[in-house]
Amino acid sequence: MPPGQKSVATILVVDDEPLIADTIAQILTMYGYKAHTAYNAEDALEMALKSPPTLMLTDVMLPGMNGVELAITLQEALPDCKIVLFSGQAGTAHLLDDAKLRGHAFPILAKPVHPRELLDHLKMRLSEDGAQPVL
């Protein structure tokens, strides 16, 4: 990469509701990020290991492996990947508590999340390593 050029953040959006994942990915793309989607944890993990994202945004409640387990697994495999969780269910606190006991703390956003709030939060998380949107 040429000096002074910032890298473009790649964000993997994981939600078992394709409409939500695809809509978030479209918004992120409009704001200059490279966005990819997965609709379950297993596909997300496979995608991330083949092409590591800068950040993964994942729903907590997923079929099979939940989003917290996905986040822990991905963070152990790719420690430089930033993780942000989001959830529309109040009953996910125990999953986050279990993760903390295992030494993992992840920021979580409440669903539905306003696009501006999401973009601001992701920009803040990504600014830690200099990855920015294309714009």
C-alpha positions as CSV (number, residue, x, y, z in Angstrom):
1,M,0.0,0.0,0.0
2,P,1.4,3.4,-0.9
3,P,2.5,5.7,2.0
4,G,-0.3,7.8,3.3
5,Q,-3.0,5.6,1.8
6,K,-5.4,4.2,4.4
7,S,-6.6,0.6,4.2
8,V,-10.2,0.0,3.5
9,A,-12.0,-1.8,6.3
10,T,-13.7,-5.1,5.4
11,I,-16.7,-5.9,7.5
12,L,-18.3,-9.3,7.8
13,V,-22.0,-8.9,8.8
14,V,-23.6,-12.0,10.3
15,D,-27.3,-12.4,10.9
16,D,-29.7,-15.3,10.3
17,E,-32.2,-12.8,8.9
18,P,-30.9,-12.2,5.3
19,L,-32.8,-9.0,5.0
20,I,-31.1,-7.5,8.0
21,A,-27.6,-8.7,7.0
22,D,-28.0,-7.6,3.4
23,T,-29.4,-4.2,4.4
24,I,-26.6,-3.5,6.8
25,A,-24.0,-4.6,4.2
26,Q,-25.6,-2.3,1.6
27,I,-25.4,0.6,4.1
28,L,-21.8,-0.1,4.9
29,T,-21.0,-0.4,1.2
30,M,-22.6,3.0,0.5
31,Y,-20.3,4.5,3.2
32,G,-17.2,3.1,1.6
33,Y,-16.6,-0.1,3.5
34,K,-16.1,-3.5,1.9
35,A,-19.0,-5.6,3.3
36,H,-19.7,-9.3,3.1
37,T,-22.6,-11.3,4.6
38,A,-23.1,-14.6,6.2
39,Y,-26.4,-16.0,7.5
40,N,-25.0,-18.4,10.1
41,A,-22.0,-18.8,12.4
42,E,-20.4,-21.7,10.5
43,D,-20.4,-19.9,7.1
44,A,-19.1,-16.8,8.8
45,L,-16.2,-18.6,10.4
46,E,-15.3,-20.3,7.1
47,M,-15.5,-17.0,5.2
48,A,-13.4,-15.2,7.9
49,L,-10.7,-17.8,8.0
50,K,-10.4,-17.7,4.2
51,S,-10.4,-13.9,3.9
52,P,-10.0,-12.2,7.3
53,P,-12.2,-9.2,7.9
54,T,-11.1,-6.1,9.7
55,L,-14.3,-6.3,11.8
56,M,-17.1,-8.7,12.3
57,L,-20.6,-7.5,13.2
58,T,-22.7,-10.4,14.4
59,D,-26.1,-11.0,15.8
60,V,-26.0,-12.8,19.2
61,M,-28.8,-15.2,18.5
62,L,-27.9,-17.4,15.6
63,P,-29.0,-21.0,14.9
64,G,-26.4,-23.6,15.9
65,M,-23.3,-21.7,17.2
66,N,-24.5,-18.4,18.7
67,G,-22.8,-15.1,18.0
68,V,-20.9,-15.0,21.2
69,E,-19.3,-18.4,20.6
70,L,-18.6,-17.3,17.0
71,A,-16.9,-14.1,18.3
72,I,-14.8,-16.0,20.8
73,T,-13.7,-18.6,18.2
74,L,-12.9,-15.9,15.6
75,Q,-11.0,-13.7,18.1
76,E,-8.9,-16.7,19.1
77,A,-8.2,-17.5,15.5
78,L,-7.8,-13.9,14.3
79,P,-6.8,-11.7,17.2
80,D,-6.6,-8.6,15.1
81,C,-10.2,-8.8,14.0
82,K,-12.4,-6.4,15.8
83,I,-15.8,-7.8,17.0
84,V,-19.1,-6.0,17.6
85,L,-22.2,-7.8,18.7
86,F,-25.8,-6.8,18.2
87,S,-29.0,-8.2,19.5
88,G,-32.7,-7.6,19.7
89,Q,-33.2,-9.9,22.7
90,A,-32.8,-9.0,26.3
91,G,-32.1,-12.7,27.2
92,T,-28.5,-12.6,25.9
93,A,-26.9,-11.2,29.0
94,H,-25.9,-14.7,30.3
95,L,-24.0,-15.3,27.0
96,L,-22.0,-12.1,27.5
97,D,-21.4,-13.0,31.1
98,D,-20.0,-16.4,30.1
99,A,-17.7,-14.7,27.6
100,K,-16.4,-12.4,30.2
101,L,-15.6,-15.3,32.5
102,R,-13.6,-16.7,29.6
103,G,-11.7,-13.5,29.2
104,H,-13.6,-12.0,26.3
105,A,-15.5,-8.7,26.4
106,F,-17.4,-7.5,23.3
107,P,-19.3,-4.3,22.7
108,I,-22.9,-4.9,22.0
109,L,-25.5,-2.7,20.2
110,A,-29.2,-3.1,20.6
111,K,-31.4,-4.0,17.6
112,P,-32.8,-2.3,15.9
113,V,-29.8,0.0,15.5
114,H,-30.1,3.3,13.7
115,P,-27.7,3.4,10.7
116,R,-26.0,6.5,12.0
117,E,-25.4,5.0,15.4
118,L,-24.0,1.8,13.7
119,L,-21.7,3.8,11.4
120,D,-20.4,5.9,14.3
121,H,-19.8,2.9,16.5
122,L,-18.0,1.0,13.7
123,K,-15.9,4.0,12.8
124,M,-14.8,4.3,16.4
125,R,-13.9,0.7,16.7
126,L,-12.0,0.7,13.4
127,S,-10.1,3.9,14.2
128,E,-8.1,1.9,16.6
129,D,-6.1,0.4,13.7
130,G,-6.4,3.1,11.0
131,A,-8.8,1.2,8.7
132,Q,-11.3,3.6,7.2
133,P,-14.1,3.6,4.7
134,V,-13.1,4.5,1.1
135,L,-14.8,8.0,1.3
